[in-house]
Amino acid sequence: MVELESLPQPATGGDQPSQVPSQPPPLENGESLNATEFLRRYEGMPESTKAQLIQGTVYIMSPVSLDHGEPDNLLQMWLGVYAVSTPGVKSATNTTTKLSADDVPQPDGLLRILPDYGGQSQSGTYLLGAPELGVEIALSSTSIDANAKKTSYRRAGMQEYLVWRTRQGQIDWWQLVDDDYQLIEPDENGVLKSRVFPGLWLDPKALLEDDGARLLAVLSEGLASTDHTAFVGKLQKTRGEVLVPRGKADSSSQAAPNNERLPHEPRT
């Protein structure tokens, strides 16, 4: 006969086995989610996974090919040179951006005006709100970039949107006018010029011909223009008004240097 004291006793109190948090289900291409659930699942995916949420639909992105990477690098250089030449403006690449409850895209490139300088987006774990300019390299994603994503960007108030259709050899640069996108037309020299970022000049021919030297030469002309100089002055004035409320400014005080940077991206 087995004595009762020899039977195993159930664990109590602190002896209870710890509960392992359940992992979120993986993202599936084409499923319908809201932004909160998308980001919850996305953060549980392997680091190699790249995904977007466009109008409530999940898109798992393909590995980046050389045919995408080389044009992307050229455009990032163009954006980066403008950003470092324009205080109050930052560029970023492949940044997860929460636009709304149904849209979390990851534009190939972007330019944004920092909040202290009057910009419309905010820094968080991810970028919150639309940057002023978004850029996409459309290789295998043309149907999405030029349609559903374009609509999402327009609804979110992205002021300008540039799509480079590499297979077609076509560059489309839109500006937001009266809640709709209108193409920016080239000037008499064939140069496209941003309305939101004065001095951001683009030679489409140089871009299509992979002529980086010419691309930067035309941009340098834009950066040397009076329009760019005036824009820098406007940004600095706006920052001063944001940091020092009107009526409380001390003429002897100086604004502290801006140390804001874009958040570190969990996926590159």
Beta strands, then each sheet from edge to edge (+ up, - down):
strand 1: 51-54
strand 2: 57-60
strand 3: 89-93
strand 4: 97-98
strand 5: 109-113
strand 6: 122-123
strand 7: 127-128
strand 8: 133-138
strand 9: 160-165
strand 10: 170-177
strand 11: 180-183
strand 12: 192-193
strand 13: 201-202
sheet 1: 1+ 2-
sheet 2: 3+ 5- 8+ 9+ 10- 11+
sheet 3: 4+ 7+ 6-
sheet 4: 12+ 13-
end
